[in-house]
Amino acid sequence: MPFLSAALDRVKPSATIAVTDKARALKAAGRNVIGLGAGEPDFDTPANIKLAAIRAIEAGKTKYTDVGGIPELKEAIIAKFQRENGLTYKPNQVIVGTGGKQVLYNALMATINPGDEVIIPAPYWVSYPEMVALAGGDPVPVVCTAEHGFKLQPDALEKAITPKTKWIILCSPSNPTGAAYSRAELKAITDVLVKHPHVWVMTDDMYEHLVYDDFVFTTPAQIEPKLYDRTLTVNGVSKAYCMTGWRIGYAGGPAELIKAMATIQSQSTSNPCSISQWASVEALNGPQDFIPVNNKAFKERRDLVVAMLNQAKGIECPRPQGAFYVYPSCAGTIGKTSPSGKVIANDEDFVTELLEQEGVAVVQGSAFGLGPAFRISYATKNSDLEEACKRIQRFCGNLR
């Protein structure tokens, strides 16, 4: 359509949203569908956080706020960074946005010029390369194989860096694989970055608290102080605090960058929801005891899904360290024929036939930059996960 912007030619719709919408449509049509596409905890927002929002409404805290967040939330974020990450920020080094996605987008829009390159380890969250492209930059995927735990290797990073490299985006624990970098693994990455002072670091720490098996989370600026002045540490309340719909993300970084991001935000969305901000103050400052309880349930779900998927013919499923995703390979099913007569030529065929034949909605790995594979979100009840895995086993067993 000539009326539309040419910028749309640079981006694709979100594959995760597309599969979720398709699953909803099939459910509405009467199909029994188990949706494992959405990256969203099924647990309710804790009661104390909801009560803080109600009290904010009753107190009339429903007006515009400062573009980059209310002072009380900034102070809570500063305290969180110091308490949990050993990072010290001032209020002018912190920004609050409408979800972590907006924070990432604002940073790219505020810094990317045509021809700038952004290194993105693959598999990656589907939005990273699209946001880079929309900002006018060139995404540079670096494939991280299952052999290396889906983690970026120092030599691969070194080879990917060019004079045009402006950012690297790191996500640990990862969406879509659940892979998390140990302190030693992250130190090897930061050692490379120290040698290239023109490369800035954008860390997506949204799944920081969702780690298992005694894994200890660390973030780049915490490990390597030399990177502090060129690192944007991004986080939010969506995942660990079960607040996806509240849409609050935040970041700490150099004051000049934060000011530029606030300028972008001021001319697009302006301030995040005032009520959500007050709820987030309580989330960060209030009791944290529900997090290990939720993590225990997530770990049980992870172990259930990994065990059952590895019993499916043609499927190999690594055990991730964090988040609430698994990223199994379906390479063993490629070339086989489903009961419908469809030949499985790639992972998109696999997930399409799985949805049509068995009513299980997952996302193809090619959407995340590495296939043939698929992503499952196990942030749903055990009974649904068990039934979904049985259907996947049946589907794979019926391939010929």
Legacy VTK file of the C-alpha trace (Angstrom):
# vtk DataFile Version 3.0
C-alpha trace
ASCII
DATASET POLYDATA
POINTS 400 float
0.000 0.000 0.000
1.762 3.225 -1.168
0.295 5.219 1.719
2.322 3.240 4.294
5.849 4.094 5.416
8.778 2.370 3.730
10.100 1.707 7.244
7.597 -1.149 7.489
9.579 -2.965 4.786
12.402 -3.322 7.301
10.407 -5.123 9.991
8.313 -8.268 10.352
5.339 -8.866 12.671
6.141 -10.646 15.937
6.051 -14.431 15.480
5.229 -14.982 19.152
2.220 -12.668 18.970
1.148 -14.281 15.684
1.085 -17.810 17.113
-0.743 -16.618 20.232
-3.380 -14.890 18.089
-3.802 -18.007 15.943
-4.226 -20.186 19.017
-6.876 -17.792 20.363
-8.715 -17.882 17.033
-8.751 -21.687 16.995
-9.993 -21.767 20.581
-12.762 -19.333 19.680
-13.725 -21.676 16.846
-14.150 -24.519 19.313
-10.781 -26.291 18.987
-9.093 -27.701 22.072
-5.830 -25.770 21.882
-3.000 -25.577 24.408
-1.111 -22.338 23.854
2.573 -22.467 24.788
3.624 -19.451 22.749
3.245 -16.519 25.127
6.109 -15.554 27.451
3.905 -14.704 30.382
3.746 -16.132 33.932
0.389 -17.697 34.750
0.685 -16.639 38.406
-1.367 -13.664 39.556
0.242 -10.389 40.563
0.954 -10.567 44.337
-1.772 -9.079 46.532
0.422 -6.398 48.139
1.307 -5.033 44.699
-2.331 -4.914 43.599
-3.246 -3.208 46.872
-0.586 -0.537 46.266
-2.202 0.210 42.908
-5.658 0.453 44.482
-4.353 2.830 47.128
-2.716 4.956 44.438
-6.060 5.253 42.650
-7.877 6.120 45.871
-5.240 8.739 46.671
-5.763 10.381 43.281
-2.339 9.488 41.928
-3.780 9.328 38.430
-2.223 12.406 36.818
0.689 12.842 34.439
4.048 12.111 36.002
7.609 12.991 35.076
8.307 11.522 31.641
11.036 9.197 32.916
9.225 8.007 36.035
8.147 9.183 39.478
10.978 9.943 41.960
9.771 7.211 44.331
10.096 4.530 41.640
13.488 5.802 40.553
14.671 5.547 44.161
13.303 1.992 44.385
15.145 1.099 41.168
18.379 2.674 42.437
18.063 0.655 45.663
17.381 -2.534 43.687
20.442 -2.068 41.458
22.649 -1.450 44.504
21.172 -4.264 46.589
21.058 -6.992 43.968
23.675 -6.029 41.377
26.199 -3.869 43.199
25.558 -1.049 40.703
25.347 2.579 41.812
23.156 5.026 39.890
21.819 8.528 40.477
18.243 9.550 39.584
19.420 11.156 36.321
20.903 7.779 35.331
17.589 5.921 35.595
14.570 5.855 33.306
11.189 4.119 33.524
9.343 3.102 30.372
6.169 1.386 29.262
7.679 -2.077 29.497
11.215 -3.239 28.863
10.555 -3.249 25.130
10.031 0.517 25.059
13.210 1.087 27.044
15.215 -0.971 24.536
13.527 0.724 21.588
14.115 4.222 22.955
17.812 3.466 23.465
18.190 2.272 19.876
16.205 5.188 18.455
18.325 7.622 20.463
21.673 6.214 19.292
21.454 4.421 15.936
22.520 6.127 12.707
22.209 4.577 9.221
24.882 1.913 8.790
25.449 1.343 12.510
25.685 -2.339 13.418
24.228 -4.082 16.448
25.531 -7.533 17.402
22.733 -9.880 18.481
23.510 -13.419 19.668
21.122 -15.913 18.059
18.774 -17.414 19.087
17.407 -13.988 20.042
14.150 -12.441 21.185
12.208 -11.785 17.989
12.001 -8.020 18.579
15.728 -7.228 18.838
16.630 -7.255 15.118
13.332 -5.643 14.133
13.851 -2.736 16.530
17.396 -2.247 15.250
16.139 -2.232 11.651
13.314 0.171 12.475
15.860 2.526 14.023
17.815 2.431 10.745
20.624 0.169 11.879
21.892 -3.202 10.691
21.336 -6.192 12.978
24.314 -8.586 12.992
23.203 -12.008 14.258
25.906 -14.284 15.650
24.755 -17.901 15.803
25.218 -19.595 19.187
24.701 -23.336 18.847
23.328 -25.904 21.286
26.856 -27.332 21.437
27.904 -24.158 23.277
24.734 -23.966 25.345
23.265 -21.296 23.021
25.811 -18.835 24.479
28.019 -16.370 22.634
31.658 -17.423 22.494
34.423 -14.801 22.918
36.118 -15.622 19.595
32.820 -15.326 17.718
32.199 -11.936 19.339
35.683 -10.745 18.386
35.104 -11.704 14.751
31.706 -9.949 14.657
32.981 -6.575 15.877
33.708 -4.026 13.147
34.352 -0.261 13.142
30.586 0.121 12.513
29.558 -1.814 15.615
27.659 0.432 18.023
25.925 -1.998 20.407
25.824 -5.594 21.500
22.553 -6.831 23.017
22.913 -9.516 25.676
19.980 -11.367 27.265
20.623 -13.678 30.225
18.704 -15.761 31.112
17.686 -15.892 27.494
14.436 -15.566 25.698
14.033 -17.954 23.804
16.465 -20.606 25.097
16.589 -20.096 28.865
20.395 -20.187 28.625
22.164 -18.124 31.282
25.780 -16.970 31.359
27.850 -17.950 34.386
30.110 -15.333 35.897
33.132 -16.870 34.149
31.346 -17.015 30.791
30.254 -13.397 31.087
33.755 -12.325 32.153
35.158 -13.860 28.963
32.666 -11.778 26.952
33.391 -8.556 28.841
37.159 -9.097 28.397
36.594 -8.855 24.636
34.369 -5.778 24.944
36.906 -3.907 27.077
39.278 -4.006 24.079
36.705 -2.252 21.844
35.750 1.051 23.505
33.427 2.073 20.644
31.049 -0.836 21.393
28.280 -0.200 23.913
26.524 -2.915 25.879
22.739 -3.298 26.197
21.736 -5.969 28.695
18.212 -7.347 28.882
18.022 -8.717 32.431
14.250 -9.214 32.476
14.560 -12.842 33.626
17.176 -12.084 36.302
15.271 -13.726 39.170
14.086 -16.762 37.200
17.121 -19.030 37.621
17.360 -22.600 38.869
19.738 -25.243 40.263
21.709 -22.766 42.417
22.642 -20.662 39.382
23.951 -17.220 40.403
22.934 -14.311 38.165
25.407 -11.581 37.211
25.230 -8.674 34.773
28.061 -7.198 32.631
28.570 -3.839 34.389
28.680 -5.708 37.700
31.434 -8.029 36.467
33.508 -5.469 34.588
33.467 -1.921 36.046
35.351 -0.661 32.975
32.113 -1.148 31.012
29.946 0.838 33.436
30.117 4.074 31.424
28.956 2.384 28.216
26.409 -0.112 29.509
22.627 0.229 29.611
21.292 -2.276 32.152
17.634 -2.971 31.343
15.163 -4.740 33.598
11.500 -4.623 34.610
8.754 -6.049 36.772
6.950 -8.104 34.121
8.307 -11.604 34.653
9.529 -12.106 38.222
6.700 -10.003 39.673
3.991 -11.431 37.383
3.132 -7.939 36.093
3.226 -8.330 32.302
0.082 -6.275 31.743
1.197 -3.453 34.019
3.851 -2.486 31.410
6.757 -1.189 33.465
10.383 -1.542 32.429
13.396 0.444 33.544
17.091 0.948 32.938
20.232 2.375 34.471
22.999 3.869 32.385
25.055 6.956 31.508
23.169 10.190 32.224
23.587 11.550 28.686
22.067 8.399 27.170
19.200 8.366 29.691
18.446 12.021 28.855
18.341 11.198 25.132
16.025 8.252 25.762
13.726 10.508 27.799
13.586 12.932 24.868
12.398 10.119 22.579
9.855 9.036 25.182
8.595 12.576 25.728
7.648 12.863 22.066
6.093 9.398 21.750
4.296 7.965 24.782
5.274 10.415 27.532
5.140 8.961 31.056
4.322 5.332 31.886
1.016 4.645 33.648
1.040 6.398 37.028
-0.830 3.581 38.776
1.537 0.932 37.411
4.473 2.992 38.653
3.167 3.061 42.211
2.502 -0.686 42.051
6.112 -1.162 40.892
7.420 0.799 43.866
5.782 -1.798 46.092
7.043 -4.641 43.893
10.675 -3.570 44.252
10.526 -2.414 47.873
8.059 -4.944 49.256
8.326 -8.637 50.196
10.241 -10.806 47.750
9.388 -14.165 49.335
6.962 -15.217 46.590
9.775 -15.313 43.980
11.443 -18.530 45.231
7.999 -20.107 45.628
7.163 -19.351 41.988
10.641 -20.472 40.915
10.130 -23.847 42.578
6.998 -24.331 40.459
8.812 -23.172 37.302
11.689 -25.586 37.955
9.256 -28.499 38.353
7.610 -27.525 35.075
10.963 -27.240 33.329
11.990 -30.695 34.472
8.633 -32.172 33.412
8.794 -30.643 29.937
12.451 -31.513 29.311
11.928 -35.126 30.362
8.796 -35.622 28.256
10.108 -33.853 25.148
13.241 -35.979 25.171
10.957 -39.009 24.900
9.474 -37.708 21.629
10.914 -39.177 18.416
13.185 -36.747 16.597
13.250 -34.193 19.435
16.269 -33.189 21.540
15.640 -30.774 24.396
18.493 -29.189 26.419
17.884 -28.305 30.075
18.036 -24.492 30.479
19.357 -22.623 33.508
16.674 -19.961 33.674
13.630 -18.071 32.318
10.574 -20.224 31.530
11.381 -21.476 28.049
12.840 -24.579 26.490
14.278 -24.599 22.990
14.211 -28.164 21.631
15.635 -29.183 18.267
13.207 -30.791 15.824
15.949 -31.655 13.323
15.041 -35.330 13.642
11.591 -34.681 12.177
12.697 -32.790 9.058
11.893 -34.660 5.861
9.196 -36.773 7.464
5.528 -36.720 6.485
2.640 -35.920 8.813
-0.689 -37.821 8.752
-2.132 -34.977 6.647
0.377 -35.783 3.907
2.418 -32.646 4.537
6.187 -33.101 4.324
7.964 -31.382 7.228
10.521 -29.295 5.337
11.439 -26.889 8.162
10.526 -25.876 11.692
7.712 -23.623 10.501
6.084 -26.669 8.883
6.612 -28.570 12.135
4.855 -26.001 14.342
2.065 -25.448 11.796
1.291 -29.163 11.548
1.574 -29.580 15.310
-1.045 -26.886 15.797
-3.340 -28.223 13.074
-3.025 -31.895 14.002
-2.729 -31.807 17.788
-3.816 -28.331 18.887
-0.486 -27.364 20.497
0.736 -23.835 19.772
4.524 -23.273 19.912
6.843 -20.868 18.043
9.263 -21.929 15.316
12.957 -21.497 16.039
13.625 -19.797 12.715
11.740 -16.763 14.075
14.427 -16.508 16.759
17.308 -16.844 14.319
18.200 -20.526 14.738
16.372 -23.614 13.530
15.195 -26.235 13.063
13.833 -25.858 16.572
10.860 -24.500 18.465
10.259 -22.540 21.649
7.921 -23.672 24.382
6.902 -21.395 27.227
6.286 -23.556 30.291
4.695 -20.704 32.230
1.399 -22.577 32.492
-0.124 -25.247 34.723
1.409 -28.715 34.928
-1.649 -30.520 33.618
-1.616 -28.488 30.401
2.129 -28.992 29.994
1.817 -32.745 30.483
-1.044 -32.993 27.991
0.804 -30.805 25.466
3.924 -32.961 25.710
1.848 -36.119 25.239
0.393 -34.581 22.088
3.872 -33.663 20.848
5.023 -37.236 21.501
2.023 -38.542 19.575
2.548 -36.110 16.711
6.208 -37.040 16.365
5.388 -40.739 16.642
2.894 -40.446 13.774
5.429 -38.859 11.403
6.611 -41.210 8.657
LINES 1 401
400 0 1 2 3 4 5 6 7 8 9 10 11 12 13 14 15 16 17 18 19 20 21 22 23 24 25 26 27 28 29 30 31 32 33 34 35 36 37 38 39 40 41 42 43 44 45 46 47 48 49 50 51 52 53 54 55 56 57 58 59 60 61 62 63 64 65 66 67 68 69 70 71 72 73 74 75 76 77 78 79 80 81 82 83 84 85 86 87 88 89 90 91 92 93 94 95 96 97 98 99 100 101 102 103 104 105 106 107 108 109 110 111 112 113 114 115 116 117 118 119 120 121 122 123 124 125 126 127 128 129 130 131 132 133 134 135 136 137 138 139 140 141 142 143 144 145 146 147 148 149 150 151 152 153 154 155 156 157 158 159 160 161 162 163 164 165 166 167 168 169 170 171 172 173 174 175 176 177 178 179 180 181 182 183 184 185 186 187 188 189 190 191 192 193 194 195 196 197 198 199 200 201 202 203 204 205 206 207 208 209 210 211 212 213 214 215 216 217 218 219 220 221 222 223 224 225 226 227 228 229 230 231 232 233 234 235 236 237 238 239 240 241 242 243 244 245 246 247 248 249 250 251 252 253 254 255 256 257 258 259 260 261 262 263 264 265 266 267 268 269 270 271 272 273 274 275 276 277 278 279 280 281 282 283 284 285 286 287 288 289 290 291 292 293 294 295 296 297 298 299 300 301 302 303 304 305 306 307 308 309 310 311 312 313 314 315 316 317 318 319 320 321 322 323 324 325 326 327 328 329 330 331 332 333 334 335 336 337 338 339 340 341 342 343 344 345 346 347 348 349 350 351 352 353 354 355 356 357 358 359 360 361 362 363 364 365 366 367 368 369 370 371 372 373 374 375 376 377 378 379 380 381 382 383 384 385 386 387 388 389 390 391 392 393 394 395 396 397 398 399
